[in-house]
Amino acid sequence: GEQIDIHTGGIEHIPIHHNNEIAQSESVTGKKPLSRFWLHRNHIQIDGGKIAKSVEGSVIYLSDIVERGFHPLSLRYLFLGAHYRTPMNFTWEALTASQAAYGRLLALRISLGENVGTVPSKWQSQYWECFNDDIDTAGALAKVWEMTKDQSLSQEDLLAGLLDADRVFGLSLKELDAKAKELASQHIRTEMNIDILPDSVQQILLLRDEAREQKNWARSDELRTALQDLGYEVEDTASGTRIFKQ
């Protein structure tokens, strides 16, 4: 058409290429503006270096990522975690961290079952505000993780919220493929009954509760780490401490 809603491109196109395109198109059609919105992507580097086919090791293909055992949507999760207008540095360490976060999200998704409730309007307004603010996917992801910790939400409504946000994220949370289920299984936690835990673990939990009551957060974090070293993860909620076997 003679006018478009969204025009994309890299930031290197701003000073010359896109200015020429605007001048040519608007002169021919007589309609302004050529595009209502311009989305310019900042550059992605690999290990701090420029991506260039002429330099060995400076180009990574999706097939390379899959061959190393990563789910391809872990790469999407990595990209979602940074604003598209900011520079981004790809490293295998960063991708590993993103895969772990994506795996935890998948595990949570599985734990919620298949009954979809009502999208929680309180959280929907917050993550959609981020989406509408120049496509701030990183901010929206943070809001969604906050939503997962809202103890007032039912499983059904939380699932509805996750699926609603995923209409933009595109992380395939509605139907998990086999590799996604395999990844999720590595992050599924088993909640433990505190009364049946070993005495040593119960003692650490007791000391941690005392530290939290005294607002000694440094001591509380030390005891959390001690529990993690023993293979346990704690989660603090309004109704008390929950503990999971990792």
Sequence and secondary structure as in RCSB ss.txt:
>XXXX:A:sequence
GEQIDIHTGGIEHIPIHHNNEIAQSESVTGKKPLSRFWLHRNHIQIDGGKIAKSVEGSVIYLSDIVERGFHPLSL
RYLFLGAHYRTPMNFTWEALTASQAAYGRLLALRISLGENVGTVPSKWQSQYWECFNDDIDTAGALAKVWEMTKD
QSLSQEDLLAGLLDADRVFGLSLKELDAKAKELASQHIRTEMNIDILPDSVQQILLLRDEAREQKNWARSDELRT
ALQDLGYEVEDTASGTRIFKQ
>XXXX:A:secstr
  SEEEEEEEGGGTTTHHHHHHHHHHHHH  S SEEEEEEE  EEETTB   TTSTTS   HHHHHHTT  HHHH
HHHHHTS TTS EEE HHHHHHHHHHHHHHHHHHHHT S      HHHHHHHHHHHHTT  HHHHHHHHHHHHT 
TTS HHHHHHHHHHHHHHH    SS  HHHHHHHHTT  EE  GGGS HHHHHHHHHHHHHHHTT HHHHHHHHH
HHHHTTEEEEEETTEEEEEE 
